[in-house]
Amino acid sequence: MTDTPIRLLLADDHPVVRAGLRAVLETEPGLVVMAEAATAEDAVTRAAEGDIDVVLMDLQFGKGMGGAEATAQITARPGAPRVLIVTTYDSDTLPAIEAGATGYLLKDAPPEELAAAVRTAATGRTTLAPTVADRLMNRLRAPGTALTRRETEVLALVADGLSNQAIGDRLHLTEGTVKSHLARIYVKLDVDSRTAAVATATDLGLIRR
């Protein structure tokens, strides 16, 4: 083991959360908070400066870019820092991980778990909150629940409260085609109503609410 500290960037739009993370992490040996970012855009810019090892990234920012998109931009660069998602949400798991996040923790994780996750992320290994790991395992065990892009679009509009006619208008489909998509969605998710389809797809991380 070297004595080189792990250099951190805290990206969260809530000053209180950043202060809390800083307070926890700066008491840990070998961890140094180099900078904070209040927007995802700032996080992308700051992470590119070359002196950050791990970015602690929230998923939800008030406006502008989201955490998953910022993660994708940060991790796309050569020699990029690792990104550890630290959020209150456990339903947006897949987009963040697909974007290149090394780990995913919830904000209610105990301090020692947070510090351990940072150290794990710095080595390039993965840390997942238990609820997140369970959800991912469920997705892997049931690949038949994977929706096509069009089915996901239809279901997202159902979640927004649109009627079949309105969904058809939005996606330039006939109402009959929308019903066909819904029928296939019901079979894949093993549900029998619009409400159940939305709830199940949200639980599985297939759509975001």
C-alpha positions, 0 to 999 in steps of 0.5 A: 500500500502506498501513502498517496491520499485518495483525492475526492470531488463531492458533486451534490446540489445541496450544500448541507449534503456536501458539508456532511460528506466532507465532515465524514470523509475528512476524518478518514485517514488517506482521504482528501476532499479536493473540491466540491461541485454544486451542478453536474456540469461543474462536476464534469469540468472539475473532474477533468482537471486531473487531480481527482481520484473518485467523484462522489456523484448525486443523481438528481440535480435541480436543473440542467444535466443529471448525475448519470449523464455527468457520470458518462461524460466523466468516465468517457475520458482517458484516465478518468476518475472513478465515479461513486454514486451517492444518492437518496434514490435506489430506482435509477440504478441501471442508467448510472451503472451503464454510464460508467459508475463504479459504485452506488450507495444510498445517502443513509449508508453508515460513515464506515460504509461510505469510506470503505466504498470510496476506497473500493472505488479508487481501486476500480472495484465495485460497491453496491448498496444491498437494495441496489444489488438485489435489484440488479440481480433480479434484472439479471435473473429475469432477462425476459422482463427487458423492454424494447425501447419503444415499449419503454417509451410507451410505458413512460407515457403511461406513467405520465398519465397519458391515454392510449390515444394521447400516447399514439399521438405523441409517438406517431402510432395508431391506438391499436399499436399502442395497445399491442405494445401494452399487451406485450409489456403486461406479459413481460412484466407479469401484470394485468393493469396499467398501474401494476405495469408502471409500479413493476417497471419502476421497481425494476428500474426499467422506467424512472418516475 
